[in-house]
């Protein structure tokens, strides 16, 4: 299962530590969120939302970056936003 979206960095570290990941592996896993894109369900037809097929996902209306503004380059954006999340300083829509 996936961890709760509301976990801060300490909670995520404990969650993945319980699964056997070292701190180094946890950092690498988190850093991967800075690369690539995901399919957003916003604007997707209701028929696709009821049954997510490969075709629906491949023809999805929008691909969004995970966190970073530049999903093709590596940076520390994810970690900066995670720190803001820990401090409860994240603005609506920022992450």
C-alpha positions as CSV (number, residue, x, y, z in Angstrom):
1,X,0.0,0.0,0.0
2,X,1.0,3.6,-0.4
3,X,1.7,5.9,2.6
4,X,-0.9,8.5,3.5
5,X,-0.5,11.7,1.5
6,X,-0.6,13.7,4.8
7,X,2.6,12.3,6.2
8,X,5.5,14.6,6.7
9,X,9.2,13.7,6.1
10,X,9.5,12.0,9.5
11,X,6.3,10.0,9.0
12,X,7.5,8.9,5.5
13,X,10.9,7.9,6.8
14,X,9.3,5.8,9.5
15,X,6.8,4.3,7.0
16,X,9.5,3.2,4.5
17,X,11.9,2.3,7.3
18,X,9.3,-0.2,8.5
19,X,9.4,-1.7,5.0
20,X,13.1,-2.2,5.2
21,X,14.4,0.9,3.3
22,X,17.6,2.5,4.6
23,X,17.8,6.3,4.9
24,X,19.8,6.4,1.7
25,X,17.2,4.4,-0.2
26,X,14.4,6.6,1.3
27,X,16.2,9.7,0.0
28,X,16.6,8.2,-3.4
29,X,13.0,7.2,-3.6
30,X,11.8,10.7,-2.6
31,X,14.2,12.3,-5.0
32,X,12.7,10.4,-7.9
33,X,9.5,12.5,-7.4
34,X,11.4,15.4,-8.9
35,X,11.6,13.7,-12.3
36,X,8.9,12.8,-14.8
37,X,5.2,13.4,-15.1
38,X,2.0,11.8,-14.0
39,X,-1.4,11.6,-15.6
40,X,-3.9,13.9,-13.9
41,X,-7.5,12.8,-13.7
42,X,-8.7,16.4,-14.0
43,X,-10.6,16.8,-17.3
44,X,-10.8,13.0,-17.9
45,X,-14.1,11.7,-19.3
46,X,-16.3,10.1,-16.7
47,X,-16.3,6.8,-18.7
48,X,-12.6,6.6,-18.2
49,X,-12.8,7.5,-14.5
50,X,-15.1,4.5,-14.0
51,X,-12.7,2.1,-15.6
52,X,-9.2,3.3,-15.9
53,X,-7.9,1.5,-19.0
54,X,-4.4,1.8,-20.6
55,X,-6.0,3.6,-23.5
56,X,-7.6,6.2,-21.1
57,X,-4.3,6.8,-19.4
58,X,-2.3,7.0,-22.7
59,X,-4.8,9.5,-24.2
60,X,-5.3,11.5,-20.9
61,X,-5.8,15.2,-21.4
62,X,-3.0,16.4,-19.3
63,X,0.4,15.1,-18.1
64,X,1.6,17.0,-15.0
65,X,5.1,17.2,-13.5
66,X,5.2,15.3,-10.2
67,X,6.5,18.3,-8.2
68,X,9.2,20.2,-10.0
69,X,8.7,22.9,-12.7
70,X,11.2,21.1,-14.9
71,X,10.3,17.4,-14.9
72,X,13.2,16.6,-17.2
73,X,15.9,17.9,-14.9
74,X,17.0,16.8,-11.5
75,X,16.8,19.3,-8.6
76,X,16.0,19.5,-4.9
77,X,12.5,20.9,-5.5
78,X,10.7,17.9,-3.9
79,X,12.8,18.2,-0.7
80,X,12.2,21.9,-0.5
81,X,8.5,21.4,-0.8
82,X,8.6,18.5,1.8
83,X,10.3,20.9,4.3
84,X,7.6,23.5,3.6
85,X,5.0,20.7,4.2
86,X,6.7,19.9,7.5
87,X,6.5,23.5,8.5
88,X,2.8,23.7,7.4
89,X,3.7,26.6,5.0
90,X,2.4,25.0,1.8
91,X,-0.1,27.1,-0.2
92,X,-3.2,25.6,-1.8
93,X,-2.3,24.0,-5.1
94,X,1.5,24.2,-4.5
95,X,1.9,20.4,-4.1
